[in-house]
Each structure stands twice: as C-alpha cells, then as structure tokens.
Amino acid sequence: MDQIEEKVEEFKKWYQQQLTYHQKAMGYYCNIIENIDKVDQVLFRVKSCDECIKKFQSKYLPFLDAHSSFKIQDYITDLIGVRAVCYYSDDLVSIKSKLKKHFKVVETTDKTSLLEKTENQFGYKGLHLQLKLRKKRGVDKNIEDYSSIVFELQIRTVIQDAWSILDHKIKYKKSIPHNLKRRINRLSALFEIADEEFLSIKKEILQEEKIIYDRLRKKRSLDTNLALDVFRFLYIAKKHFPDYKFIEYKVDNFVQEILIHKTDFKEHDLEHAIEEYLYFSNKIEKAGNQTLNPYTKIRYCLYRYNPKLFENILSSYQKEVINDYI
C-alpha cells in the first residue's frame, strides 16, 4: 500500500469515527440558522466519504507532496454543507450580518460578484461562506463543543436555488457547441431578471404601503377617479378599522370580489358605503352579541349601499339577518 492509499484509509476510518459528531453539529447549526430572520428554508447534508476523497484527489492532491504529513480531513471544508434559502436578493446581506452573532466568517465567496465580472460564463448566483461557531462563555458542559468545525453555508434566493438545481442537470456545460451555450446563457439571464423583478416589485409594494400610512397621517382627500385596488381598499379600511391586522391574500381576494360586482368601483364609493352604513353593521354585531370582522361589516355596508349591485355579496343567512334590521 503506497502512502496515498494509507492517507485515504486513515481518512475513511476518521470519517466513520466522527460521523455521528458531525451529524449532531449539523443539526445544531441548522437550528440556529433556521431561526434567523429572512431565512425561509434550511437544507443540509454531510458530504459522503467517497465525495470527500474524490474532491481531495482532484482539487488538492496534485499540489501536495505525497510524502508530506498531510491529513485529508484538513482540506475538506465543506464536509458539513448547509443551504439557507430566502425570498429576495437583498436578504442575503441581512442574513450574513445576523450570522456573525453566532459564527465567525472564515472565508466568503460571492458567486454573484464573480459571475458579474464575466461575459460568457453562466451558473447560479449566491453567497458561499465558510463558518465556525463562536465560543461562548458559560456554555452548558453537557452540550458538545462544535466550535472547531469549519462548515460551508450557501445563502441563495428561491430563484437562485431553482437555477442551481437545474444548472446541475445540464450536461457538458463547459465544452458544448456555441449555440447551446448561448441558449443556456439566455436561460440564466431570465432567472437573473426574475430575481431582480421580484425585488423591485417588493420595494414598490412597500412604497405603496408607505403611501397608505402617509395618507392616513395627513388625512388626504379621497381619490374619485381610479378604480379600487388593494392599496386604496387598505387606505379606507384602516381608517375605520385601525386596530385590525389585514392579511394580504384576504385583502386581495376581497377586493377582487368587490370588483366582480362593479369593475369601476372607486375608493370614494367604498368610503361612502362604510361611512353611511357602518352604524348598521355595528347594530347587527351588538344585537347578535358577537364580534364581526371588518370584511363582514363591509359586506353589510356594501349591500345596504346598493342592494341590487351587491345582492350576491352576502350569504343567504346574512340576508336573513340583515332583513331583520332593515
């Protein structure tokens, strides 16, 4: 057996001895990372023994003296691999910053910056970090010490993660004909554009929400020209129900329901309906000794505002209830 084979056998023995320890460490890291704000999903794995050996032989062995006293495990910094997936590209920096409370950053590879410096390469973007757990004073002695382990964390958006999965399925990427390479580049660009558009849309939605609160604070006049949308609905609804937490998808569905009945229903129409008939909804609430949510109250208001137009916005039971009070 030559020295390289001996090193490989030593590594295999070490790998099996340390496997349970590494699996526990991975679970410990994941528990920390999944509780960091902006992290939506955490994926993880312990690299197989064969993969570790293959990586060492291709990446490091050619540059080492076979007779030196190296250990294969010293060159495998991604034995434990963790992937944190977030929604938006600006979340990557935020997550990295929050990680520093728990981990030391040994090395950073910004895949996004690397790819943006090239003109003819394709691949997935993201942030790759080599991390070590920070030692804490007064740590419970019953908890194993994982602070000596360096592990790899990849932070990606959902779009970057989707592209990376597909990217690994594409065969012969480096030496394919020019026309195929160009098509892959175009596909990669579409993913990149999607990531940028999602971030842009998020920022514009936040800006629209800010406008709502500015209008409420400054008591701006009603818009009489444009049809109702979620932001115009929220402006009116929050005026009358300031303490209620409106959930996005419910607001969206409710606005669409209103617009089905009248496509050009406007902000000031909704305001007039609520102002004129909210007392009536409150009367039903009080008489029934129950709490009605804002959506139900607004339904009653719209029906009273225009019974013919909004005939189907109430259930049969609600129509029976409302007839008792008209």
LOVO-467676 format. One line per 5 residues: for each residue x, y, z of N, C-alpha, C, O. Coordinates in pm, whole numbers. Layout:
N
X/Y/Z/X/Y/Z/X/Y/Z/X/Y/Z | ...
***
This chain:
326
85/-120/0/0/0/0/88/125/0/173/141/88 | 69/214/-98/150/336/-101/95/438/-2/-9/417/60 | 167/550/11/131/648/113/-4/714/87/-77/745/181 | -38/736/-38/-167/798/-69/-281/705/-27/-381/749/30 | -264/577/-55/-367/481/-14/-381/477/137/-491/463/190
-267/489/207/-270/491/353/-347/614/404/-426/605/498 | -322/728/339/-392/851/377/-543/835/357/-623/879/439 | -579/771/246/-721/750/217/-784/659/322/-894/687/369 | -716/553/359/-768/460/460/-779/528/596/-875/506/669 | -681/610/629/-685/687/754/-807/780/756/-875/793/858
-832/844/641/-945/935/632/-1077/859/647/-1166/905/718 | -1090/744/582/-1212/665/592/-1241/627/736/-1355/633/782 | -1135/587/808/-1151/550/948/-1194/671/1031/-1286/663/1113 | -1126/783/1007/-1160/907/1079/-1304/950/1047/-1377/990/1137 | -1344/940/921/-1478/981/877/-1585/903/954/-1680/963/1005
-1570/773/962/-1670/691/1032/-1672/720/1182/-1779/721/1244 | -1556/743/1240/-1548/773/1383/-1618/905/1418/-1679/919/1524 | -1607/1002/1325/-1658/1136/1351/-1800/1161/1294/-1856/1269/1315 | -1856/1064/1225/-1981/1086/1153/-2095/1131/1245/-2162/1230/1216 | -2116/1061/1355/-2224/1097/1447/-2204/1238/1503/-2298/1316/1515
-2080/1268/1538/-2044/1402/1590/-2077/1510/1487/-2132/1615/1521 | -2042/1486/1361/-2069/1583/1256/-2219/1597/1228/-2267/1707/1200 | -2292/1488/1237/-2437/1495/1215/-2504/1577/1326/-2595/1655/1299 | -2457/1559/1449/-2511/1639/1561/-2477/1787/1543/-2560/1875/1567 | -2353/1813/1500/-2310/1952/1478/-2397/2017/1370/-2438/2132/1383
-2423/1943/1263/-2506/1994/1155/-2645/2031/1206/-2698/2137/1171 | -2703/1945/1287/-2835/1974/1344/-2833/2099/1431/-2928/2178/1430 | -2724/2115/1507/-2708/2232/1594/-2700/2360/1512/-2765/2460/1544 | -2620/2358/1404/-2607/2475/1317/-2741/2510/1252/-2780/2626/1247 | -2809/2408/1201/-2935/2431/1131/-3039/2493/1223/-3117/2579/1180
-3041/2450/1349/-3135/2507/1444/-3112/2656/1463/-3208/2733/1478 | -2986/2698/1462/-2953/2841/1474/-2995/2915/1348/-3061/3019/1355 | -2957/2860/1232/-2977/2931/1105/-3124/2945/1069/-3164/3049/1017 | -3204/2843/1096/-3345/2850/1056/-3423/2951/1139/-3535/2987/1102 | -3367/2996/1250/-3432/3097/1333/-3384/3239/1304/-3423/3334/1372
-3298/3253/1205/-3252/3386/1164/-3356/3450/1073/-3407/3386/981 | -3387/3576/1100/-3487/3649/1022/-3450/3649/874/-3332/3662/838 | -3547/3634/789/-3538/3632/642/-3507/3493/586/-3523/3471/466 | -3464/3398/670/-3438/3262/622/-3570/3188/611/-3642/3172/710 | -3603/3142/491/-3730/3074/469/-3716/2922/480/-3806/2855/530
-3603/2868/435/-3586/2723/432/-3439/2689/454/-3351/2760/406 | -3413/2581/527/-3275/2536/550/-3263/2391/503/-3339/2304/544 | -3165/2368/415/-3135/2233/365/-2993/2198/409/-2911/2288/431 | -2962/2070/421/-2832/2034/478/-2794/1892/438/-2877/1811/398 | -2663/1865/450/-2613/1730/426/-2472/1718/482/-2399/1817/492
-2434/1595/518/-2294/1563/547/-2240/1496/422/-2294/1395/377 | -2133/1552/366/-2075/1500/242/-2032/1355/262/-1975/1320/365 | -2060/1272/164/-2023/1131/176/-1872/1114/176/-1798/1200/127 | -1828/1005/229/-1684/977/237/-1621/973/97/-1514/1030/74 | -1689/906/5/-1636/895/-132/-1627/1032/-200/-1531/1059/-272
-1727/1119/-178/-1725/1253/-237/-1608/1335/-182/-1543/1409/-256 | -1582/1320/-52/-1470/1392/10/-1337/1350/-53/-1253/1434/-86 | -1319/1221/-68/-1195/1169/-124/-1178/1213/-269/-1070/1254/-310 | -1286/1205/-345/-1282/1247/-485/-1245/1395/-498/-1164/1432/-583 | -1305/1478/-412/-1274/1621/-417/-1128/1647/-381/-1061/1726/-447
-1080/1580/-279/-941/1598/-238/-845/1558/-350/-749/1629/-380 | -872/1444/-411/-782/1394/-515/-778/1484/-638/-674/1497/-702 | -890/1547/-671/-893/1632/-790/-848/1775/-763/-786/1838/-849 | -877/1826/-644/-853/1968/-617/-723/1996/-543/-660/2099/-566 | -682/1906/-454/-568/1936/-367/-447/1846/-388/-333/1892/-382
-471/1717/-412/-362/1621/-421/-256/1656/-526/-137/1638/-499 | -295/1707/-644/-193/1738/-746/-90/1841/-699/19/1850/-755 | -124/1919/-595/-34/2025/-550/38/1989/-420/106/2074/-361 | 24/1865/-375/84/1823/-249/196/1722/-273/196/1648/-371 | 290/1722/-182/397/1621/-181/339/1495/-117/298/1497/-1
336/1389/-193/277/1264/-143/345/1214/-17/286/1137/58 | 470/1258/7/543/1210/125/531/1304/245/589/1277/350 | 457/1411/231/440/1505/343/337/1450/442/265/1354/413 | 330/1513/557/245/1460/665/107/1525/668/61/1566/774 | 43/1536/554/-90/1598/549/-198/1499/590/-178/1378/591
-314/1556/625/-433/1477/653/-543/1524/559/-565/1644/544 | -612/1431/499/-716/1467/401/-823/1554/465/-871/1649/402 | -862/1523/589/-970/1597/654/-940/1746/671/-1031/1828/682 | -812/1781/672/-775/1923/686/-808/2004/562/-810/2127/567 | -834/1936/451/-861/2005/325/-1010/2003/287/-1048/2063/187
-1092/1936/366/-1235/1926/336/-1311/2024/425/-1344/1993/539 | -1337/2142/371/-1405/2246/450/-1556/2247/429/-1627/2327/491 | -1605/2159/343/-1750/2153/322/-1804/2014/355/-1901/1967/295 | -1738/1948/451/-1788/1818/496/-1933/1833/541/-2019/1752/508 | -1958/1939/618/-2095/1976/654/-2136/2089/561/-2072/2194/558
-2242/2069/487/-2292/2172/397/-2434/2210/434/-2521/2124/448 | -2458/2339/449/-2591/2390/483/-2630/2493/378/-2547/2571/332 | -2757/2493/340/-2807/2590/244/-2925/2665/306/-3022/2603/350 | -2916/2797/309/-3024/2881/359/-3089/2951/240/-3021/3018/163 | -3220/2934/226/-3292/2991/113/-3381/3105/163/-3453/3090/262
-3375/3218/93/-3456/3335/128/-3534/3379/5/-3519/3321/-102 | -3617/3481/20/-3702/3523/-91/-3635/3624/-184/-3647/3613/-306 | -3565/3721/-128/-3518/3834/-208/-3367/3848/-200/-3305/3811/-100 | -3309/3902/-307/-3163/3912/-316/-3103/4005/-211/-2988/3985/-171 | -3179/4106/-165/-3124/4193/-62/-3127/4129/76/-3070/4182/171
-3193/4012/87/-3193/3939/214/-3058/3872/241/-3025/3845/356 | -2980/3846/136/-2853/3775/152/-2760/3850/247/-2699/3791/336 | -2748/3981/226/-2659/4062/311/-2711/4067/453/-2634/4061/549 | -2843/4080/467/-2904/4085/600/-2878/3956/678/-2845/3960/796 | -2893/3842/611/-2871/3713/676/-2724/3698/716/-2693/3654/826
-2635/3736/625/-2491/3727/655/-2457/3809/779/-2380/3765/864 | -2513/3928/789/-2487/4014/903/-2534/3951/1034/-2464/3957/1135 | -2653/3891/1032/-2708/3829/1153/-2633/3701/1191/-2630/3664/1308 | -2574/3635/1093/-2497/3513/1121/-2377/3541/1211/-2335/3455/1288 | -2322/3663/1200/-2199/3697/1273/-2218/3695/1424/-2121/3688/1499
-2342/3700/1469/-2370/3689/1612/-2335/3549/1663/-2298/3532/1780 | -2348/3450/1576/-2329/3310/1616/-2204/3246/1559/-2151/3151/1617 | -2156/3297/1443/-2047/3231/1372/-1938/3330/1333/-1963/3448/1313 | -1816/3279/1323/-1705/3354/1264/-1701/3322/1116/-1712/3205/1077 | -1684/3424/1033/-1672/3402/889/-1525/3377/856/-1442/3468/866
-1493/3254/817/-1357/3216/783/-1322/3261/642/-1212/3308/616 | -1418/3246/552/-1396/3282/411/-1530/3310/345/-1631/3247/378 | -1531/3405/252/-1653/3440/178/-1627/3428/28/-1526/3478/-23 | -1718/3363/-41/-1714/3359/-188/-1846/3414/-239/-1951/3352/-221 | -1840/3530/-302/-1961/3592/-357/-1978/3548/-502/-1917/3605/-593
-2060/3447/-523/-2081/3394/-658/-2142/3499/-751/-2116/3501/-871 | -2224/3587/-693/-2286/3691/-774/-2181/3783/-834/-2182/3810/-954 | -2089/3831/-750/-1984/3922/-797/-1894/3854/-899/-1855/3915/-999 | -1860/3728/-875/-1773/3656/-966/-1835/3642/-1104/-1767/3661/-1205 | -1963/3608/-1109/-2029/3590/-1238/-2049/3722/-1311/-2042/3728/-1434
-2074/3828/-1235/-2097/3958/-1298/-1970/4016/-1361/-1977/4108/-1442 | -1854/3961/-1324/-1728/4007/-1382/-1696/3935/-1513/-1600/3969/-1582 | -1777/3835/-1546/-1751/3759/-1670/-1857/3792/-1774/-1966/3839/-1740 | -1825/3768/-1898/-1918/3798/-2007/-1978/3672/-2069/-2085/3678/-2129 | -1909/3560/-2054/-1956/3441/-2128/-1970/3318/-2037/-1973/3206/-2087
-1979/3339/-1906/-1998/3226/-1816/-2139/3228/-1760/-2200/3334/-1746 | -2190/3109/-1729/-2323/3100/-1672/-2316/3013/-1548/-2219/2941/-1526 | -2419/3021/-1467/-2423/2945/-1343/-2510/3017/-1243/-2563/3124/-1272 | -2527/2958/-1125/-2615/3019/-1026/-2537/3117/-939/-2417/3101/-915 | -2610/3218/-892/-2550/3316/-804/-2581/3280/-659/-2655/3186/-632
-2523/3355/-568/-2545/3329/-427/-2422/3365/-346/-2323/3415/-400 | -2430/3340/-218/-2322/3372/-127/-2276/3244/-58/-2357/3175/4 | -2147/3212/-68/-2092/3094/-4/-2000/3138/109/-1908/3217/88 | -2025/3086/228/-1947/3124/346/-1886/3001/411/-1951/2897/421 | -1761/3013/454/-1701/2913/542/-1712/2968/684/-1662/3076/713
-1779/2893/771/-1811/2943/904/-1759/2852/1015/-1743/2732/997 | -1732/2914/1131/-1701/2841/1253/-1788/2898/1365/-1811/3019/1372 | -1834/2811/1451/-1918/2853/1563/-1836/2936/1661/-1723/2901/1696 | -1895/3046/1706/-1827/3127/1808/-1832/3056/1942/-1934/2999/1979 | -1722/3061/2015/-1720/3004/2150/-1791/3101/2245/-1770/3222/2239
-1875/3047/2330/-1948/3131/2425/-1909/3093/2567/-1890/2976/2600 | -1899/3195/2649/-1867/3171/2790/-1989/3113/2861/-2104/3146/2829 | -1962/3026/2955/-2071/2970/3035/-2158/2872/2959/-2274/2852/2995 | -2103/2811/2854/-2180/2713/2777/-2205/2588/2862/-2118/2545/2938 | -2324/2532/2849/-2359/2410/2921/-2259/2300/2887/-2239/2268/2770
-2197/2242/2988/-2094/2140/2966/-2152/2011/2908/-2079/1926/2857 | -2286/1997/2917/-2350/1878/2862/-2368/1887/2710/-2398/1788/2644 | -2348/2008/2656/-2359/2026/2510/-2221/2010/2448/-2123/2068/2495 | -2214/1931/2344/-2084/1908/2278/-2030/2037/2217/-2107/2122/2172 | -1899/2050/2215/-1833/2168/2159/-1810/2146/2009/-1736/2057/1968
-1876/2230/1927/-1863/2219/1782/-1782/2334/1724/-1779/2352/1602 | -1716/2411/1810/-1652/2534/1764/-1526/2510/1679/-1475/2603/1618 | -1475/2387/1676/-1355/2360/1596/-1387/2324/1451/-1297/2315/1368 | -1515/2303/1421/-1555/2258/1287/-1576/2378/1195/-1645/2473/1231 | -1518/2371/1077/-1548/2468/970/-1650/2402/877/-1630/2290/831
-1759/2473/850/-1860/2418/760/-1897/2521/655/-1866/2640/669 | -1962/2476/549/-1999/2565/439/-2147/2598/446/-2232/2511/461 | -2175/2726/434/-2313/2773/425/-2332/2845/293/-2258/2938/260 | -2431/2802/216/-2468/2870/92/-2599/2944/117/-2698/2885/162 | -2600/3074/87/-2722/3154/100/-2770/3189/-39/-2695/3249/-118
-2892/3153/-71/-2948/3178/-204/-3092/3227/-193/-3161/3199/-95 | -3135/3298/-295/-3277/3327/-308/-3346/3202/-366/-3279/3111/-414 | -3478/3201/-360/-3550/3086/-416/-3524/3074/-566/-3520/2963/-621 | -3506/3188/-634/-3478/3186/-778/-3339/3129/-803/-3321/3046/-891 | -3240/3174/-725/-3104/3123/-739/-3099/2974/-710/-3028/2899/-776
-3176/2932/-611/-3177/2790/-573/-3238/2705/-685/-3189/2597/-716 | -3346/2756/-744/-3409/2683/-855/-3312/2670/-972/-3301/2563/-1033 | -3242/2779/-1004/-3147/2774/-1115/-3031/2679/-1085/-2985/2608/-1174 | -2984/2678/-962/-2872/2589/-927/-2910/2443/-945/-2829/2362/-988 | -3035/2410/-910/-3082/2272/-925/-3087/2235/-1073/-3040/2127/-1112
-3143/2324/-1154/-3150/2298/-1298/-3011/2299/-1362/-2981/2220/-1451 | -2928/2392/-1314/-2793/2407/-1367/-2713/2277/-1355/-2636/2241/-1444 | -2732/2208/-1243/-2659/2083/-1222/-2710/1968/-1309/-2644/1865/-1323 | -2828/1988/-1367/-2884/1884/-1453/-2841/1900/-1599/-2860/1809/-1680 | -2782/2015/-1631/-2741/2038/-1770/-2607/1970/-1795/-2509/1998/-1726
-2602/1882/-1892/-2479/1805/-1920/-2381/1885/-2006/-2420/1970/-2086 | -2256/1857/-1987/-2149/1906/-2074/-2151/2059/-2090/-2145/2110/-2202 | -2160/2130/-1979/-2176/2275/-1988/-2051/2347/-2039/-2062/2451/-2104 | -1935/2294/-2011/-1812/2367/-2039/-1764/2355/-2183/-1694/2443/-2233 | -1802/2248/-2251/-1747/2226/-2386/-1854/2204/-2491/-1828/2143/-2595
-1974/2253/-2465/-2081/2232/-2561/-2069/2332/-2677/-1999/2432/-2664 | -2135/2306/-2789/-2130/2399/-2902/-2181/2538/-2863/-2258/2554/-2769 | -2135/2637/-2938/-2164/2776/-2905/-2314/2804/-2898/-2358/2878/-2810 | -2393/2747/-2990/-2536/2778/-2993/-2606/2727/-2867/-2698/2791/-2816 | -2562/2610/-2816/-2621/2558/-2692/-2577/2641/-2572/-2657/2669/-2482
-2451/2681/-2570/-2401/2763/-2461/-2477/2896/-2456/-2511/2946/-2349 | -2503/2952/-2574/-2575/3080/-2581/-2716/3064/-2525/-2766/3152/-2455 | -2781/2953/-2555/-2917/2929/-2504/-2917/2915/-2352/-3009/2961/-2285 | -2815/2850/-2299/-2805/2837/-2154/-2782/2973/-2089/-2838/3003/-1983 | -2700/3055/-2154/-2677/3191/-2104/-2806/3272/-2101/-2832/3346/-2007
-2885/3256/-2206/-3014/3327/-2211/-3105/3280/-2098/-3173/3361/-2034 | -3106/3150/-2074/-3189/3096/-1966/-3142/3148/-1830/-3223/3187/-1746 | -3010/3149/-1811/-2954/3202/-1687/-2994/3348/-1666/-3026/3389/-1555 | -2992/3425/-1776/-3029/3566/-1769/-3174/3584/-1728/-3208/3678/-1655 | -3262/3494/-1774/-3404/3502/-1738/-3423/3484/-1588/-3503/3554/-1526
-3349/3389/-1529/-3356/3369/-1385/-3307/3494/-1312/-3366/3536/-1212 | -3199/3552/-1362/-3143/3672/-1300/-3243/3788/-1307/-3260/3862/-1210 | -3307/3804/-1422/-3408/3910/-1437/-3525/3887/-1342/-3576/3981/-1282 | -3566/3760/-1328/-3676/3728/-1237/-3641/3768/-1093/-3724/3824/-1022 | -3518/3738/-1051/-3473/3775/-917/-3480/3926/-897/-3528/3974/-794
-3432/4000/-995/-3432/4147/-987/-3574/4202/-985/-3604/4298/-914 | -3663/4141/-1066/-3801/4189/-1073/-3876/4163/-943/-3954/4248/-899 | -3854/4046/-881/-3919/4017/-753/-3878/4120/-648/-3961/4167/-571 | -3750/4154/-645/-3701/4253/-550/-3761/4390/-581/-3802/4462/-489 | -3766/4426/-708/-3823/4555/-747/-3971/4564/-710/-4016/4667/-660
-4045/4457/-735/-4188/4455/-700/-4206/4467/-550/-4293/4541/-504 | -4123/4397/-473/-4133/4406/-327/-4114/4551/-281/-4188/4601/-196 | -4014/4618/-337/-3985/4756/-298/-4100/4849/-334/-4134/4940/-259 | -4160/4826/-451/-4272/4910/-492/-4395/4887/-406/-4470/4981/-377 | -4417/4762/-365/-4529/4732/-274/-4507/4802/-139/-4600/4860/-84
-4386/4795/-88/-4355/4864/38/-4376/5014/25/-4423/5079/119 | -4341/5069/-92/-4362/5212/-116/-4511/5246/-117/-4552/5348/-63 | -4591/5159/-179/-4736/5181/-182/-4794/5174/-40/-4883/5252/-5 | -4743/5081/41/-4790/5071/180/-4752/5195/259/-4829/5241/344 | -4634/5248/232/-4592/5372/298/-4684/5488/261/-4717/5571/345
-4725/5492/135/-4816/5597/89/-4948/5589/165/-5007/5692/200 | -4996/5465/191/-5119/5448/266/-5109/5515/403/-5196/5593/442 | -5000/5485/474/-4984/5541/609/-4963/5692/605/-5008/5764/694 | -4895/5741/501/-4879/5886/486/-5013/5953/463/-5040/6060/517 | -5098/5890/381/-5231/5945/355/-5316/5946/482/-5388/6042/509
-5306/5838/558/-5382/5832/683/-5334/5939/782/-5414/6005/847 | -5203/5954/791/-5145/6050/885/-5181/6194/846/-5209/6277/932 | -5178/6222/716/-5202/6358/668/-5349/6383/632/-5387/6493/593 | -5431/6276/646/-5575/6288/619/-5600/6344/479/-5674/6441/461 | -5539/6280/383/-5551/6325/244/-5693/6302/191/-5768/6220/245
-5729/6374/88/-5862/6362/28/-5876/6231/-49/-5777/6167/-85 | -6000/6193/-74/-6028/6068/-143/-6001/6080/-292/-6014/6188/-351 | -5964/5967/-352/-5944/5961/-497/-6077/5925/-562/-6136/5821/-531 | -6123/6008/-651/-6254/5985/-714/-6243/5934/-857/-6345/5913/-923 | -6121/5913/-905/-6103/5879/-1046/-6071/5733/-1073/-6126/5674/-1167
-5983/5672/-993/-5933/5540/-1025/-6010/5430/-952/-6060/5449/-841 | -6019/5315/-1017/-6090/5200/-960/-6018/5150/-836/-5897/5170/-819 | -6094/5084/-751/-6040/5030/-626/-5930/4927/-655/-5941/4847/-748 | -5823/4929/-573/-5723/4823/-572/-5690/4794/-426/-5749/4855/-337 | -5597/4702/-402/-5571/4663/-262/-5522/4781/-178/-5556/4791/-60
-5442/4868/-237/-5386/4978/-159/-5493/5083/-128/-5494/5139/-18 | -5583/5109/-222/-5693/5204/-199/-5793/5145/-100/-5849/5216/-17 | -5814/5013/-109/-5901/4947/-11/-5842/4960/129/-5914/4997/223 | -5711/4931/144/-5649/4937/275/-5652/5077/334/-5666/5094/455 | -5639/5177/248/-5646/5315/297/-5780/5342/365/-5784/5400/474
-5889/5299/302/-6023/5319/359/-6044/5228/480/-6093/5272/584 | -6008/5100/465/-6033/5003/572/-5958/5039/700/-6013/5026/809 | -5833/5083/686/-5754/5116/805/-5804/5243/874/-5782/5262/993 | -5871/5329/799/-5933/5446/861/-6041/5405/960/-6052/5462/1068 | -6120/5304/922/-6236/5264/1002/-6205/5147/1097/-6274/5128/1197
-6100/5070/1066/-6063/4955/1150/-5913/4960/1177/-5840/4870/1134 | -5865/5063/1248/-5720/5084/1263/-5647/4976/1342/-5526/4959/1327 | -5719/4902/1424/-5653/4802/1509/-5656/4661/1449/-5601/4568/1507 | -5721/4647/1335/-5733/4513/1275/-5613/4485/1185/-5569/4572/1110 | -5560/4363/1194/-5447/4323/1110/-5501/4260/982/-5551/4148/983
-5489/4333/873/-5537/4284/744/-5430/4196/680/-5316/4239/662 | -5468/4072/645/-5376/3977/584/-5383/3992/432/-5492/4001/374 | -5266/3996/369/-5255/4034/228/-5348/3955/136/-5422/4013/57 | -5344/3822/145/-5419/3743/48/-5569/3758/69/-5646/3748/-27 | -5612/3782/193/-5754/3802/220/-5802/3935/163/-5910/3945/107
-5718/4038/180/-5749/4168/121/-5761/4155/-31/-5856/4205/-91 | -5664/4087/-91/-5661/4069/-236/-5789/4002/-285/-5851/4047/-381 | -5828/3893/-218/-5948/3819/-258/-6074/3904/-240/-6165/3899/-323 | -6079/3982/-132/-6198/4062/-104/-6213/4175/-207/-6323/4202/-253 | -6103/4238/-241/-6108/4345/-342/-6154/4289/-476/-6234/4351/-546
-6104/4171/-513/-6146/4110/-638/-6295/4078/-637/-6363/4090/-739 | -6344/4038/-521/-6488/4009/-509/-6571/4135/-530/-6675/4131/-596 | -6525/4246/-476/-6596/4373/-495/-6595/4412/-643/-6698/4453/-697 | -6480/4398/-707/-6466/4440/-847/-6542/4350/-943/-6575/4391/-1054 | -6569/4226/-902/-6654/4138/-984/-6794/4197/-995/-6859/4189/-1100
-6840/4257/-885/-6973/4318/-885/-6976/4451/-959/-7076/4485/-1023 | -6866/4526/-950/-6858/4655/-1021/-6712/4685/-1051/-6636/4721/-961 | -6673/4671/-1176/-6531/4680/-1213/-6472/4820/-1191/-6351/4834/-1171 | -6557/4921/-1194/-6505/5057/-1176/-6542/5114/-1039/-6549/5236/-1021 | -6566/5026/-943/-6595/5070/-806/-6473/5145/-752/-6360/5096/-762
-6495/5262/-697/-6384/5350/-662/-6364/5365/-512/-6448/5325/-432 | -6251/5422/-478/-6215/5445/-338/-6323/5524/-265/-6363/5488/-155 | -6369/5632/-327/-6469/5715/-259/-6603/5644/-248/-6681/5673/-157 | -6633/5549/-341/-6755/5470/-329/-6751/5383/-203/-6849/5374/-129 | -6638/5320/-180/-6622/5236/-62/-6633/5321/65/-6698/5282/162
-6569/5436/63/-6574/5526/179/-6718/5568/210/-6759/5567/326 | -6793/5603/109/-6932/5644/129/-7015/5529/185/-7097/5550/274 | -6995/5409/133/-7071/5293/179/-7044/5267/327/-7137/5242/404 | -6918/5272/368/-6883/5244/507/-6930/5357/599/-6988/5333/705 | -6905/5481/557/-6946/5594/641/-7097/5597/665/-7143/5629/774
-7172/5562/561/-7317/5572/571/-7380/5455/645/-7484/5472/710 | -7319/5336/637/-7386/5218/689/-7307/5138/792/-7351/5030/833 | -7192/5187/836/-7117/5113/938/-7196/5104/1068/-7187/5005/1140 | -7275/5208/1098/-7359/5204/1219/-7451/5083/1214/-7480/5021/1317 | -7498/5051/1091/-7591/4940/1074/-7522/4806/1102/-7578/4719/1168
-7399/4791/1053/-7321/4669/1081/-7295/4655/1230/-7303/4545/1286 | -7264/4767/1294/-7240/4766/1439/-7367/4728/1516/-7361/4663/1621 | -7480/4769/1464/-7609/4736/1525/-7633/4585/1521/-7677/4525/1619 | -7604/4524/1406/-7618/4378/1392/-7522/4307/1486/-7557/4209/1551 | -7400/4357/1493/-7299/4298/1581/-7345/4301/1727/-7335/4201/1798
-7394/4414/1769/-7437/4430/1909/-7559/4344/1939/-7565/4280/2045 | -7655/4341/1848/-7777/4264/1870/-7749/4115/1875/-7813/4041/1951 | -7654/4070/1794/-7620/3928/1791/-7522/3887/1899/-7487/3770/1910 | -7475/3984/1979/-7380/3958/2087/-7260/3878/2036/-7218/3779/2096 | -7206/3925/1923/-7091/3858/1862/-7000/3962/1798/-7042/4075/1772
-6876/3922/1773/-6781/4013/1708/-6776/3982/1559/-6745/3870/1519 | -6805/4083/1479/-6797/4067/1334/-6664/4123/1285/-6622/4230/1328 | -6597/4049/1196/-6470/4101/1142/-6499/4211/1040/-6612/4220/991 | -6401/4295/1007/-6423/4406/914/-6479/4366/779/-6558/4439/721 | -6438/4249/728/-6488/4205/599/-6640/4186/601/-6710/4227/509
-6690/4123/708/-6834/4102/720/-6907/4235/734/-7012/4255/674 | -6851/4325/814/-6914/4457/831/-6919/4533/699/-7019/4596/667 | -6810/4525/623/-6807/4595/494/-6906/4532/397/-6966/4603/316 | -6924/4401/404/-7024/4334/318/-7164/4391/346/-7239/4423/253 | -7197/4403/474/-7328/4458/510/-7341/4602/459/-7446/4642/410
-7231/4679/473/-7233/4818/426/-7255/4826/275/-7334/4908/228 | -7186/4742/201/-7199/4744/55/-7339/4702/11/-7395/4759/-84 | -7395/4605/79/-7530/4559/45/-7632/4670/70/-7720/4693/-13 | -7621/4738/183/-7712/4849/212/-7689/4967/118/-7783/5038/81 | -7564/4986/78/-7527/5096/-12/-7593/5079/-148/-7641/5175/-208
-7593/4954/-198/-7655/4926/-327/-7700/4779/-330/-7627/4693/-379 | -7818/4751/-277/-7866/4611/-265/-7871/4537/-399/-7844/4417/-405 | -7907/4608/-504/-7917/4543/-635/-7780/4505/-688/-7760/4395/-739 | -7684/4599/-676/-7549/4575/-728/-7477/4467/-648/-7409/4382/-704 | -7493/4471/-516/-7419/4378/-429/-7510/4271/-369/-7491/4228/-255
-7606/4229/-446/-7702/4128/-399/-7633/3998/-358/-7674/3934/-261 | -7530/3960/-431/-7466/3830/-406/-7343/3838/-316/-7270/3740/-301 | -7320/3954/-256/-7201/3966/-170/-7228/3911/-30/-7135/3890/47 | -7358/3888/1/-7396/3829/129/-7443/3685/110/-7496/3650/4 | -7423/3603/211/-7476/3466/209/-7627/3472/237/-7678/3577/277
-7696/3363/215/-7840/3358/242/-7870/3387/388/-7965/3457/421 | -7787/3332/475/-7806/3356/618/-7788/3503/651/-7867/3560/727 | -7685/3566/593/-7661/3708/619/-7775/3795/569/-7807/3898/630 | -7836/3755/458/-7950/3831/406/-8069/3820/501/-8144/3917/521 | -8086/3703/560/-8194/3685/657/-8169/3774/780/-8260/3836/833
-8042/3777/823/-8007/3859/938/-8033/4007/909/-8093/4077/990 | -7987/4053/794/-7998/4195/761/-8143/4238/745/-8177/4352/777 | -8231/4150/696/-8372/4183/678/-8444/4206/811/-8546/4275/817 | -8390/4147/916/-8450/4167/1048/-8425/4307/1103/-8491/4350/1198 | -8328/4378/1042/-8290/4508/1097/-8317/4623/1002/-8293/4739/1035
-8368/4591/884/-8398/4699/787/-8537/4757/820/-8584/4848/752
***
